[in-house]
Amino acid sequence: MDSKVLLLDGAIPETSGVSKETQNLSMQVKDKNLSLVDRVESFEDIINLEVGDTAFTRARNLEREEGIRQLFLKFEGNNPTGTQKDRIAFYQCHDALRRGFDTITMATCGNYGAAIAFASQLAGISCIIYIPENYHTERISEMEKNGAFVFRHGGNYEDAVRYSIKQARKNDWYDANPGGANTPLQINSYAEIAYEIYDVLRDAPKMVAVPVSNGTLLAGIYRGFVSLHKRGKTSRIPKMIAASASHKNAIVYSFNKQLDSCIDLIPEKIKETRVNEPLINWHSFDGDEALYAIRQSGGGAFDISDQKMLRITRQLKGKEGLHVLPASTAGLAAMLELNSREGLEPDRYVAVLTGRK
């Protein structure tokens, strides 16, 4: 294997964090004496058991404090590795398994890598992860425990993605990186969030606020609501609100500059902190899809400071008993800012919280 610094060699996978039923299904997925159809079906059963159907609750205490009517929180921290990334990780591994790949690769700043490592271990697929040299993630040990080979690669996140793609082509590995051919699969995976919201509300909310980095999550939720509306299930499509770290995300910048497409920011001007790391992005791989969703829905895009995300994190813990990653509160922070500025009319509002602390 060609890379920079090898952090781990020959880790022992662990599945202690899943149910006995999932462990038994994983054994079937890995049993090459079974037909590929049977193995894929067993992995689909794992997805149904482990991923999605996350908590959707009304935040009554926040409603009282902020003066918002019917504020709902979609908490993606209920997914197995604690973020929305499990949704796309499991479907990428499903695609890799179905197509007969024995190795999967991608680049990550942390959360997606943890999700891919977990899903690939259950699928019996070797996992190779690249992390930018200067990024600080606490999730490397988690990736290692699930059997992933973790490498540091010089440069930024986008450089690591390009290197992972290059290695996938060179070695005939499955490429699970964002953008390109994976965009439709990942957008469809995130569309499930819209369906889950609809299952409870039985219509679309007035507004859905989402933290953005690459933009795939927001684009996927929008796509789900468009599908519901076209099928006559909902009376409207919600306004999509994007929020990210202040002046450090290409989608928010491009929208607020009224640009026709998502442009790259200057990488050297993007400064990472422990709070904003999941959000910063000088090149958003699915930025055009997210920009389209915001505009078509009549939504907006907001810059959110680290201080505001930390304040909302404390507020959620104190008022709603939720322990969330600060970056996952960016969408909620934008919605509360909108309410403070303009006063949101009585209706139903949803903020997606992307990860648990």
Sequence and secondary structure as in RCSB ss.txt:
>XXXX:A:sequence
MDSKVLLLDGAIPETSGVSKETQNLSMQVKDKNLSLVDRVESFEDIINLEVGDTAFTRARNLEREEGIRQLFLKF
EGNNPTGTQKDRIAFYQCHDALRRGFDTITMATCGNYGAAIAFASQLAGISCIIYIPENYHTERISEMEKNGAFV
FRHGGNYEDAVRYSIKQARKNDWYDANPGGANTPLQINSYAEIAYEIYDVLRDAPKMVAVPVSNGTLLAGIYRGF
VSLHKRGKTSRIPKMIAASASHKNAIVYSFNKQLDSCIDLIPEKIKETRVNEPLINWHSFDGDEALYAIRQSGGG
AFDISDQKMLRITRQLKGKEGLHVLPASTAGLAAMLELNSREGLEPDRYVAVLTGRK
>XXXX:A:secstr
   SEE  SS     TTS HHHHHHHHHHH TTS HHHHHHHHHHHHHHHS   EEEE HHHHHHHT SSEEEEE
GGGSTTSBTHHHHHHHHHHHHHHTT SEEEEE SSHHHHHHHHHHHHHT EEEEEEETT   TTHHHHHHTT EE
EEESS HHHHHHHHHHHHHHHT EE  SSTTHHHHHHHHHHHHHHHHHHHHSS  SEEEEE SSSHHHHHHHHHH
HHHHHTTS S   EEEEEEETT BHHHHHHHTT SS     GGG    TTTTTT BSS TTHHHHHHHHHHTT E
EEEE HHHHHHHHHHHHHHH   B GGGGHHHHHHHHHHHHH   SS EEEEE BB 
